[in-house]
Amino acid sequence: MDGTLADGVVHVGGDARQRFYDARGYGRPLDRNRIELAPVEAAHLLSRGDLDAVVDESAASTADGDATGSDAEAARRLHFREFLVRTGATLHFAVYKDLRDRGFYLSPARDAWPGVAGDVSDDVDFVVYPRGNGPWDDEVAHRIRVAGEREAIRADSLGDVVLAVVDEDGELTYFETVSGPAIGSAADASAAAAATGVSADEATTASDDTDADPGAEAGLPSGVDADLLGDRVVCYGASEALYERRFYGQRLFGRNADSGPLQLSLVEGAYLAQRGVVDVDPAAVVALGREVEGERFDRRLRAYAALRDRGVVPKSGFKFGADFRVYDEFTGVEDLSHSTDLVRVVAPDHVFYPRDLSLDVRLAGGVRKRMVFALTAANGEIDWLSVARLTL
């Protein structure tokens, strides 16, 4: 049985509907028993021997006029190798075949394809159905995006899609990406970010933002004696309220000390100064943060505020190569459990490379934590994106 390639799709007649669509979920049905296949579906059927060849109709108009009839016909008939060359579907074929081999039916995310209504976009390549289901059912298990390991991927193009990465050896790794309020459940993150008052053009007015309500952390002290020293804030009182009960800072005299000053990071210091908790000029702390980190400091401060206002405890994630490690349950330093999440703060237009994304996710999984990205815009809005390896 042959198919015919025209206008980027392959048409197959005969009993194709019964053999391929009804029985195995390939393509979309046309009139009578004909079906239409996407190139990747046709490539899979060619690889299995279910199609003998695909006839390229466009080759008839471009064939050498001196070619014999048999030569022209041979040039038009594409077998698996020639079809891959003609369509360039190699990466998508690798993913499609892998998912088929795992027992899934799937459809290319193309206009008018059954089962993919609303899923046609540049960010989705395949719609995968639960095992036992097909395009005739109204249930979707995964939306798949295909990428090579060297492809640049914008952070804001991910979320609620499975990223299927094909490495240079042809091995596949699947990453589940989920958007939404990934951590905590308290105040809205965008409102919390706005409450920090540290947008890039407000360096001179940040000190006026000290009327922010402590909100989720009501009961904090105010006006605690403190100094801005180097790249941190050192405070000299209220260690029980700040450190023991809220896990702000670290003991200046060492982690085993039970008293003494606290050293706060610049992010912690700015957050507390803007709320009047520590007696340092918040504008000075923010200005120093920008001096040492640039605009990244503003993004980190917004993300930190959003996490605190969600009722979780963010601390430095330096030893994990992240911006923050996060404790989603905290009752006191004496009963400190392991952190649950690693957070990296990036701009929404940040570009991931699959190799770097794999490193982040592998490290987080290796220490039994979830990898979360805070996509923090210049206007203070934050979108949360969690990424984890997916075993299908």
C-alpha positions as a Markdown table, in Angstrom:
| # | Residue | x | y | z |
|---|---|---|---|---|
| 1 | Met | 0.0 | 0.0 | 0.0 |
| 2 | Asp | 1.3 | 3.4 | -1.0 |
| 3 | Gly | 0.6 | 6.9 | 0.3 |
| 4 | Thr | 0.7 | 10.2 | -1.6 |
| 5 | Leu | 2.6 | 13.2 | -0.3 |
| 6 | Ala | 1.0 | 16.6 | -1.2 |
| 7 | Asp | 0.9 | 19.9 | 0.6 |
| 8 | Gly | 2.7 | 18.6 | 3.6 |
| 9 | Val | 0.4 | 15.6 | 4.4 |
| 10 | Val | 0.2 | 12.0 | 3.2 |
| 11 | His | -3.1 | 10.6 | 1.8 |
| 12 | Val | -3.8 | 6.9 | 1.9 |
| 13 | Gly | -6.8 | 5.2 | 0.3 |
| 14 | Gly | -8.1 | 1.6 | 0.2 |
| 15 | Asp | -9.0 | 0.3 | 3.6 |
| 16 | Ala | -6.7 | 2.8 | 5.3 |
| 17 | Arg | -9.3 | 4.0 | 7.8 |
| 18 | Gln | -10.1 | 0.6 | 9.2 |
| 19 | Arg | -6.4 | -0.5 | 9.2 |
| 20 | Phe | -4.8 | 2.6 | 10.5 |
| 21 | Tyr | -7.2 | 5.0 | 12.1 |
| 22 | Asp | -9.9 | 2.8 | 13.6 |
| 23 | Ala | -7.6 | 0.0 | 14.7 |
| 24 | Arg | -4.5 | 2.0 | 15.7 |
| 25 | Gly | -5.3 | 5.7 | 15.9 |
| 26 | Tyr | -3.2 | 7.0 | 13.0 |
| 27 | Gly | -4.1 | 10.2 | 11.1 |
| 28 | Arg | -7.5 | 11.7 | 10.6 |
| 29 | Pro | -10.4 | 10.2 | 8.5 |
| 30 | Leu | -11.4 | 11.8 | 5.3 |
| 31 | Asp | -14.2 | 10.8 | 2.9 |
| 32 | Arg | -15.0 | 7.1 | 2.2 |
| 33 | Asn | -12.1 | 5.1 | 3.7 |
| 34 | Arg | -9.3 | 7.5 | 3.0 |
| 35 | Ile | -7.2 | 9.0 | 5.8 |
| 36 | Glu | -4.7 | 11.9 | 6.0 |
| 37 | Leu | -1.4 | 11.3 | 7.8 |
| 38 | Ala | 1.1 | 13.8 | 9.2 |
| 39 | Pro | 4.7 | 13.2 | 7.9 |
| 40 | Val | 5.8 | 11.7 | 11.3 |
| 41 | Glu | 2.9 | 9.2 | 11.2 |
| 42 | Ala | 3.7 | 8.2 | 7.7 |
| 43 | Ala | 7.3 | 7.7 | 8.6 |
| 44 | His | 6.3 | 5.4 | 11.4 |
| 45 | Leu | 4.2 | 3.3 | 9.1 |
| 46 | Leu | 7.0 | 3.2 | 6.6 |
| 47 | Ser | 9.4 | 2.0 | 9.3 |
| 48 | Arg | 7.0 | -0.8 | 10.2 |
| 49 | Gly | 6.4 | -1.9 | 6.6 |
| 50 | Asp | 2.7 | -1.0 | 6.9 |
| 51 | Leu | 3.2 | 1.4 | 4.0 |
| 52 | Asp | 5.4 | 0.3 | 1.0 |
| 53 | Ala | 6.2 | 3.8 | -0.1 |
| 54 | Val | 5.0 | 7.4 | -0.2 |
| 55 | Val | 4.7 | 8.9 | -3.7 |
| 56 | Asp | 5.8 | 12.6 | -3.8 |
| 57 | Glu | 3.4 | 14.3 | -6.2 |
| 58 | Ser | 5.6 | 17.4 | -6.3 |
| 59 | Ala | 8.4 | 15.4 | -7.8 |
| 60 | Ala | 6.4 | 14.9 | -11.0 |
| 61 | Ser | 6.5 | 18.6 | -11.8 |
| 62 | Thr | 10.2 | 18.9 | -11.1 |
| 63 | Ala | 11.5 | 15.7 | -12.7 |
| 64 | Asp | 14.1 | 15.9 | -15.4 |
| 65 | Gly | 12.3 | 16.0 | -18.7 |
| 66 | Asp | 14.9 | 13.6 | -20.1 |
| 67 | Ala | 14.4 | 11.0 | -17.5 |
| 68 | Thr | 12.7 | 7.8 | -18.6 |
| 69 | Gly | 9.3 | 6.9 | -17.2 |
| 70 | Ser | 10.8 | 4.3 | -14.8 |
| 71 | Asp | 13.4 | 6.7 | -13.5 |
| 72 | Ala | 10.9 | 9.4 | -12.9 |
| 73 | Glu | 8.6 | 6.9 | -11.1 |
| 74 | Ala | 11.5 | 5.7 | -8.9 |
| 75 | Ala | 12.4 | 9.3 | -8.0 |
| 76 | Arg | 8.8 | 9.9 | -6.9 |
| 77 | Arg | 8.5 | 6.8 | -4.7 |
| 78 | Leu | 10.0 | 7.5 | -1.3 |
| 79 | His | 10.9 | 4.7 | 1.1 |
| 80 | Phe | 11.7 | 5.3 | 4.8 |
| 81 | Arg | 15.2 | 6.8 | 4.2 |
| 82 | Glu | 14.2 | 9.1 | 1.4 |
| 83 | Phe | 11.0 | 10.2 | 3.2 |
| 84 | Leu | 13.0 | 11.2 | 6.3 |
| 85 | Val | 15.4 | 13.2 | 4.1 |
| 86 | Arg | 12.5 | 14.9 | 2.2 |
| 87 | Thr | 10.5 | 15.8 | 5.4 |
| 88 | Gly | 13.2 | 16.4 | 8.0 |
| 89 | Ala | 11.1 | 14.6 | 10.6 |
| 90 | Thr | 14.0 | 12.8 | 12.4 |
| 91 | Leu | 13.6 | 14.2 | 16.0 |
| 92 | His | 9.8 | 14.0 | 15.9 |
| 93 | Phe | 10.0 | 10.5 | 14.6 |
| 94 | Ala | 12.3 | 9.4 | 17.4 |
| 95 | Val | 9.8 | 10.7 | 20.0 |
| 96 | Tyr | 6.7 | 9.4 | 18.2 |
| 97 | Lys | 8.2 | 5.9 | 17.8 |
| 98 | Asp | 9.3 | 5.8 | 21.5 |
| 99 | Leu | 5.8 | 6.7 | 22.7 |
| 100 | Arg | 4.2 | 4.2 | 20.4 |
| 101 | Asp | 6.6 | 1.6 | 21.6 |
| 102 | Arg | 5.5 | 2.4 | 25.2 |
| 103 | Gly | 1.9 | 1.6 | 24.3 |
| 104 | Phe | 0.5 | 5.1 | 23.7 |
| 105 | Tyr | -1.6 | 6.4 | 20.9 |
| 106 | Leu | -0.8 | 10.0 | 20.0 |
| 107 | Ser | -1.7 | 12.6 | 17.4 |
| 108 | Pro | 0.3 | 15.4 | 15.9 |
| 109 | Ala | -1.0 | 18.8 | 17.2 |
| 110 | Arg | -2.3 | 20.0 | 13.8 |
| 111 | Asp | -5.4 | 21.9 | 12.9 |
| 112 | Ala | -8.4 | 19.6 | 12.3 |
| 113 | Trp | -6.7 | 16.6 | 13.7 |
| 114 | Pro | -9.0 | 14.5 | 16.0 |
| 115 | Gly | -8.4 | 14.8 | 19.7 |
| 116 | Val | -6.3 | 18.0 | 19.6 |
| 117 | Ala | -8.8 | 20.8 | 19.7 |
| 118 | Gly | -7.3 | 23.8 | 21.5 |
| 119 | Asp | -3.8 | 22.2 | 21.5 |
| 120 | Val | -2.5 | 23.6 | 18.2 |
| 121 | Ser | 0.4 | 25.9 | 19.0 |
| 122 | Asp | 4.1 | 26.2 | 18.5 |
| 123 | Asp | 4.7 | 24.9 | 22.0 |
| 124 | Val | 2.9 | 21.5 | 21.5 |
| 125 | Asp | 4.0 | 18.9 | 18.9 |
| 126 | Phe | 2.0 | 15.8 | 20.0 |
| 127 | Val | -1.1 | 15.1 | 22.1 |
| 128 | Val | -0.8 | 11.8 | 23.9 |
| 129 | Tyr | -3.8 | 9.8 | 25.1 |
| 130 | Pro | -4.0 | 7.5 | 28.2 |
| 131 | Arg | -3.1 | 3.9 | 27.5 |
| 132 | Gly | -6.1 | 2.2 | 26.1 |
| 133 | Asn | -7.5 | 5.5 | 24.7 |
| 134 | Gly | -7.2 | 7.1 | 21.3 |
| 135 | Pro | -8.1 | 10.2 | 19.3 |
| 136 | Trp | -11.8 | 9.2 | 19.4 |
| 137 | Asp | -11.8 | 9.7 | 23.2 |
| 138 | Asp | -11.9 | 13.1 | 25.0 |
| 139 | Glu | -9.1 | 12.5 | 27.4 |
| 140 | Val | -5.5 | 13.7 | 27.1 |
| 141 | Ala | -2.6 | 12.3 | 29.2 |
| 142 | His | 0.3 | 14.5 | 28.0 |
| 143 | Arg | 1.0 | 17.3 | 25.7 |
| 144 | Ile | 4.5 | 16.8 | 24.2 |
| 145 | Arg | 7.0 | 19.4 | 22.9 |
| 146 | Val | 10.0 | 18.0 | 21.1 |
| 147 | Ala | 13.5 | 19.6 | 21.4 |
| 148 | Gly | 17.1 | 18.7 | 20.6 |
| 149 | Glu | 19.6 | 19.1 | 23.3 |
| 150 | Arg | 21.1 | 22.2 | 21.7 |
| 151 | Glu | 17.8 | 24.0 | 21.1 |
| 152 | Ala | 17.1 | 27.3 | 23.0 |
| 153 | Ile | 13.8 | 27.2 | 24.9 |
| 154 | Arg | 12.2 | 30.3 | 26.4 |
| 155 | Ala | 11.1 | 29.8 | 30.0 |
| 156 | Asp | 7.6 | 31.3 | 29.4 |
| 157 | Ser | 7.0 | 28.8 | 26.6 |
| 158 | Leu | 7.0 | 25.9 | 29.1 |
| 159 | Gly | 4.3 | 24.9 | 31.6 |
| 160 | Asp | 1.6 | 22.2 | 31.4 |
| 161 | Val | 3.7 | 20.5 | 28.7 |
| 162 | Val | 6.1 | 17.6 | 28.6 |
| 163 | Leu | 9.4 | 18.5 | 27.1 |
| 164 | Ala | 10.8 | 15.5 | 25.2 |
| 165 | Val | 14.6 | 16.1 | 24.7 |
| 166 | Val | 16.4 | 14.0 | 22.1 |
| 167 | Asp | 20.2 | 14.1 | 22.9 |
| 168 | Glu | 23.0 | 13.7 | 20.4 |
| 169 | Asp | 23.0 | 10.0 | 20.8 |
| 170 | Gly | 19.3 | 9.8 | 20.2 |
| 171 | Glu | 18.4 | 9.0 | 23.8 |
| 172 | Leu | 15.2 | 10.5 | 25.1 |
| 173 | Thr | 14.5 | 12.3 | 28.4 |
| 174 | Tyr | 11.1 | 13.5 | 29.3 |
| 175 | Phe | 10.6 | 16.6 | 31.6 |
| 176 | Glu | 7.2 | 17.4 | 33.0 |
| 177 | Thr | 6.7 | 21.2 | 33.3 |
| 178 | Val | 3.9 | 22.5 | 35.4 |
| 179 | Ser | 2.8 | 26.2 | 35.7 |
| 180 | Gly | 0.8 | 27.7 | 38.5 |
| 181 | Pro | 1.2 | 28.4 | 42.3 |
| 182 | Ala | 3.9 | 25.8 | 42.9 |
| 183 | Ile | 4.8 | 26.7 | 46.5 |
| 184 | Gly | 2.7 | 27.7 | 49.4 |
| 185 | Ser | -0.9 | 28.8 | 49.3 |
| 186 | Ala | -1.1 | 32.2 | 51.1 |
| 187 | Ala | -1.2 | 35.6 | 49.4 |
| 188 | Asp | -1.1 | 36.0 | 45.7 |
| 189 | Ala | 2.5 | 36.1 | 44.5 |
| 190 | Ser | 2.0 | 39.2 | 42.3 |
| 191 | Ala | 0.5 | 41.2 | 45.1 |
| 192 | Ala | 3.4 | 40.2 | 47.4 |
| 193 | Ala | 5.9 | 41.2 | 44.8 |
| 194 | Ala | 4.2 | 44.6 | 44.4 |
| 195 | Ala | 4.4 | 45.1 | 48.1 |
| 196 | Thr | 8.2 | 45.0 | 48.0 |
| 197 | Gly | 8.3 | 48.3 | 46.2 |
| 198 | Val | 11.6 | 47.7 | 44.5 |
| 199 | Ser | 11.0 | 48.1 | 40.8 |
| 200 | Ala | 14.1 | 49.0 | 38.7 |
| 201 | Asp | 13.2 | 52.7 | 38.6 |
| 202 | Glu | 12.4 | 53.1 | 42.3 |
| 203 | Ala | 15.8 | 53.0 | 43.9 |
| 204 | Thr | 15.4 | 56.4 | 45.5 |
| 205 | Thr | 11.9 | 55.7 | 46.8 |
| 206 | Ala | 12.3 | 52.2 | 48.2 |
| 207 | Ser | 12.8 | 53.7 | 51.7 |
| 208 | Asp | 9.2 | 55.1 | 51.6 |
| 209 | Asp | 7.8 | 51.6 | 51.3 |
| 210 | Thr | 8.1 | 50.7 | 55.0 |
| 211 | Asp | 4.3 | 50.8 | 55.6 |
| 212 | Ala | 3.9 | 47.3 | 54.1 |
| 213 | Asp | 1.8 | 45.1 | 56.3 |
| 214 | Pro | 3.8 | 42.1 | 57.6 |
| 215 | Gly | 0.8 | 40.1 | 56.5 |
| 216 | Ala | 1.5 | 36.4 | 56.8 |
| 217 | Glu | 4.2 | 37.2 | 59.4 |
| 218 | Ala | 2.2 | 39.3 | 61.8 |
| 219 | Gly | 3.8 | 39.4 | 65.2 |
| 220 | Leu | 7.3 | 40.3 | 64.0 |
| 221 | Pro | 9.1 | 43.0 | 66.1 |
| 222 | Ser | 9.8 | 46.4 | 64.8 |
| 223 | Gly | 12.8 | 48.7 | 64.8 |
| 224 | Val | 15.3 | 46.0 | 65.8 |
| 225 | Asp | 18.8 | 47.5 | 66.1 |
| 226 | Ala | 20.9 | 46.6 | 63.0 |
| 227 | Asp | 23.8 | 47.7 | 60.8 |
| 228 | Leu | 24.4 | 47.3 | 57.1 |
| 229 | Leu | 27.9 | 45.8 | 57.0 |
| 230 | Gly | 29.5 | 44.7 | 53.7 |
| 231 | Asp | 27.1 | 42.4 | 51.8 |
| 232 | Arg | 24.8 | 41.6 | 54.8 |
| 233 | Val | 22.8 | 43.1 | 57.6 |
| 234 | Val | 23.7 | 42.4 | 61.2 |
| 235 | Cys | 21.0 | 42.8 | 63.8 |
| 236 | Tyr | 21.5 | 42.8 | 67.6 |
| 237 | Gly | 18.2 | 41.8 | 69.1 |
| 238 | Ala | 14.9 | 39.8 | 68.7 |
| 239 | Ser | 16.8 | 36.7 | 67.7 |
| 240 | Glu | 14.1 | 34.4 | 69.1 |
| 241 | Ala | 11.4 | 36.1 | 67.1 |
| 242 | Leu | 13.4 | 36.4 | 63.9 |
| 243 | Tyr | 15.7 | 33.3 | 64.0 |
| 244 | Glu | 14.1 | 30.7 | 66.3 |
| 245 | Arg | 10.5 | 31.2 | 65.2 |
| 246 | Arg | 10.8 | 32.5 | 61.6 |
| 247 | Phe | 14.3 | 31.3 | 60.5 |
| 248 | Tyr | 15.6 | 34.7 | 59.4 |
| 249 | Gly | 19.4 | 34.9 | 59.1 |
| 250 | Gln | 22.0 | 32.8 | 60.9 |
| 251 | Arg | 23.9 | 33.2 | 64.2 |
| 252 | Leu | 26.9 | 35.4 | 63.7 |
| 253 | Phe | 28.7 | 33.3 | 66.4 |
| 254 | Gly | 28.1 | 30.1 | 64.6 |
| 255 | Arg | 25.2 | 27.6 | 64.1 |
| 256 | Asn | 25.8 | 26.0 | 67.5 |
| 257 | Ala | 25.5 | 29.3 | 69.3 |
| 258 | Asp | 22.3 | 29.9 | 71.3 |
| 259 | Ser | 22.6 | 33.7 | 71.5 |
| 260 | Gly | 24.3 | 36.7 | 69.9 |
| 261 | Pro | 23.7 | 38.8 | 66.8 |
| 262 | Leu | 22.1 | 37.6 | 63.6 |
| 263 | Gln | 23.6 | 38.0 | 60.1 |
| 264 | Leu | 20.9 | 38.5 | 57.4 |
| 265 | Ser | 21.5 | 38.2 | 53.7 |
| 266 | Leu | 20.8 | 41.4 | 51.6 |
| 267 | Val | 17.5 | 39.9 | 50.5 |
| 268 | Glu | 16.4 | 39.1 | 54.0 |
| 269 | Gly | 17.6 | 42.5 | 55.2 |
| 270 | Ala | 15.8 | 44.4 | 52.5 |
| 271 | Tyr | 12.6 | 42.5 | 53.1 |
| 272 | Leu | 12.6 | 43.1 | 56.8 |
| 273 | Ala | 13.8 | 46.7 | 56.5 |
| 274 | Gln | 10.9 | 47.6 | 54.1 |
| 275 | Arg | 8.5 | 46.3 | 56.8 |
| 276 | Gly | 10.2 | 48.3 | 59.5 |
| 277 | Val | 11.3 | 45.1 | 61.3 |
| 278 | Val | 15.0 | 46.1 | 61.3 |
| 279 | Asp | 16.3 | 49.6 | 61.8 |
| 280 | Val | 18.3 | 50.1 | 58.6 |
| 281 | Asp | 17.5 | 52.3 | 55.6 |
| 282 | Pro | 15.8 | 49.9 | 53.1 |
| 283 | Ala | 16.8 | 52.1 | 50.2 |
| 284 | Ala | 20.5 | 51.6 | 51.2 |
| 285 | Val | 20.1 | 47.9 | 51.4 |
| 286 | Val | 18.4 | 47.7 | 48.0 |
| 287 | Ala | 21.0 | 50.0 | 46.4 |
| 288 | Leu | 23.8 | 47.8 | 47.7 |
| 289 | Gly | 22.0 | 44.7 | 46.4 |
| 290 | Arg | 21.7 | 46.2 | 43.0 |
| 291 | Glu | 25.4 | 47.2 | 43.1 |
| 292 | Val | 26.5 | 43.6 | 43.7 |
| 293 | Glu | 23.8 | 41.8 | 41.7 |
| 294 | Gly | 22.3 | 44.2 | 39.2 |
| 295 | Glu | 18.6 | 43.8 | 38.3 |
| 296 | Arg | 18.8 | 40.2 | 39.5 |
| 297 | Phe | 18.6 | 41.5 | 43.0 |
| 298 | Asp | 15.2 | 43.0 | 42.4 |
| 299 | Arg | 13.9 | 39.8 | 40.9 |
| 300 | Arg | 15.3 | 37.7 | 43.8 |
| 301 | Leu | 13.7 | 40.1 | 46.3 |
| 302 | Arg | 10.3 | 39.9 | 44.7 |
| 303 | Ala | 10.5 | 36.1 | 44.6 |
| 304 | Tyr | 11.7 | 36.0 | 48.2 |
| 305 | Ala | 8.7 | 38.3 | 49.3 |
| 306 | Ala | 6.3 | 36.1 | 47.4 |
| 307 | Leu | 7.5 | 33.0 | 49.1 |
| 308 | Arg | 7.5 | 34.5 | 52.6 |
| 309 | Asp | 4.0 | 35.8 | 52.0 |
| 310 | Arg | 2.9 | 32.3 | 50.9 |
| 311 | Gly | 3.8 | 31.1 | 54.3 |
| 312 | Val | 7.0 | 29.1 | 53.4 |
| 313 | Val | 10.6 | 29.8 | 54.5 |
| 314 | Pro | 13.1 | 30.5 | 51.8 |
| 315 | Lys | 16.8 | 30.3 | 52.6 |
| 316 | Ser | 20.0 | 30.6 | 50.5 |
| 317 | Gly | 20.2 | 27.8 | 47.9 |
| 318 | Phe | 23.9 | 28.5 | 47.2 |
| 319 | Lys | 25.1 | 25.0 | 48.1 |
| 320 | Phe | 22.6 | 23.5 | 45.6 |
| 321 | Gly | 23.4 | 26.0 | 42.8 |
| 322 | Ala | 20.0 | 27.7 | 43.2 |
| 323 | Asp | 18.7 | 31.0 | 44.5 |
| 324 | Phe | 16.7 | 29.6 | 47.4 |
| 325 | Arg | 16.0 | 26.3 | 49.2 |
| 326 | Val | 12.5 | 26.3 | 50.6 |
| 327 | Tyr | 11.0 | 24.8 | 53.7 |
| 328 | Asp | 7.3 | 24.4 | 53.1 |
| 329 | Glu | 6.7 | 23.3 | 56.7 |
| 330 | Phe | 8.5 | 25.1 | 59.5 |
| 331 | Thr | 7.6 | 25.1 | 63.2 |
| 332 | Gly | 11.0 | 26.2 | 64.6 |
| 333 | Val | 14.7 | 25.9 | 64.2 |
| 334 | Glu | 14.9 | 23.2 | 66.8 |
| 335 | Asp | 12.6 | 21.0 | 64.7 |
| 336 | Leu | 14.0 | 21.9 | 61.3 |
| 337 | Ser | 13.2 | 19.3 | 58.6 |
| 338 | His | 14.7 | 19.0 | 55.2 |
| 339 | Ser | 13.9 | 21.7 | 52.6 |
| 340 | Thr | 11.5 | 20.5 | 49.9 |
| 341 | Asp | 12.1 | 22.8 | 46.9 |
| 342 | Leu | 14.9 | 24.5 | 45.1 |
| 343 | Val | 14.0 | 27.8 | 43.5 |
| 344 | Arg | 15.9 | 29.6 | 40.7 |
| 345 | Val | 14.8 | 33.1 | 39.8 |
| 346 | Val | 14.8 | 34.0 | 36.1 |
| 347 | Ala | 13.2 | 36.6 | 33.8 |
| 348 | Pro | 10.2 | 35.3 | 31.8 |
| 349 | Asp | 12.2 | 35.6 | 28.5 |
| 350 | His | 15.1 | 33.6 | 30.0 |
| 351 | Val | 16.4 | 31.0 | 27.6 |
| 352 | Phe | 16.9 | 27.4 | 28.8 |
| 353 | Tyr | 19.2 | 25.0 | 27.1 |
| 354 | Pro | 18.1 | 21.4 | 27.7 |
| 355 | Arg | 21.6 | 20.5 | 29.0 |
| 356 | Asp | 21.4 | 23.2 | 31.8 |
| 357 | Leu | 17.8 | 22.3 | 32.6 |
| 358 | Ser | 18.8 | 18.7 | 32.9 |
| 359 | Leu | 21.6 | 19.6 | 35.4 |
| 360 | Asp | 19.1 | 21.6 | 37.6 |
| 361 | Val | 16.5 | 18.9 | 37.6 |
| 362 | Arg | 19.0 | 16.1 | 38.2 |
| 363 | Leu | 20.6 | 17.9 | 41.1 |
| 364 | Ala | 17.2 | 18.6 | 42.7 |
| 365 | Gly | 16.1 | 15.0 | 42.3 |
| 366 | Gly | 19.4 | 13.8 | 43.7 |
| 367 | Val | 18.8 | 15.6 | 46.9 |
| 368 | Arg | 15.0 | 14.8 | 46.9 |
| 369 | Lys | 13.8 | 18.2 | 46.2 |
| 370 | Arg | 11.6 | 19.7 | 43.5 |
| 371 | Met | 13.0 | 22.2 | 41.0 |
| 372 | Val | 11.0 | 25.4 | 40.7 |
| 373 | Phe | 11.6 | 28.4 | 38.6 |
| 374 | Ala | 10.2 | 31.8 | 39.5 |
| 375 | Leu | 9.6 | 33.7 | 36.2 |
| 376 | Thr | 9.8 | 37.2 | 37.6 |
| 377 | Ala | 8.8 | 40.1 | 35.4 |
| 378 | Ala | 10.0 | 43.7 | 35.7 |
| 379 | Asn | 6.6 | 44.8 | 36.8 |
| 380 | Gly | 6.7 | 42.3 | 39.8 |
| 381 | Glu | 4.4 | 39.6 | 38.4 |
| 382 | Ile | 5.7 | 36.1 | 39.1 |
| 383 | Asp | 4.8 | 32.9 | 37.3 |
| 384 | Trp | 5.9 | 29.6 | 38.9 |
| 385 | Leu | 7.2 | 26.8 | 36.8 |
| 386 | Ser | 8.1 | 23.4 | 38.3 |
| 387 | Val | 10.1 | 20.9 | 36.3 |
| 388 | Ala | 10.8 | 17.2 | 37.0 |
| 389 | Arg | 11.9 | 14.2 | 35.1 |
| 390 | Leu | 8.9 | 12.1 | 33.9 |
| 391 | Thr | 8.9 | 8.3 | 33.6 |
| 392 | Leu | 6.3 | 7.2 | 31.2 |
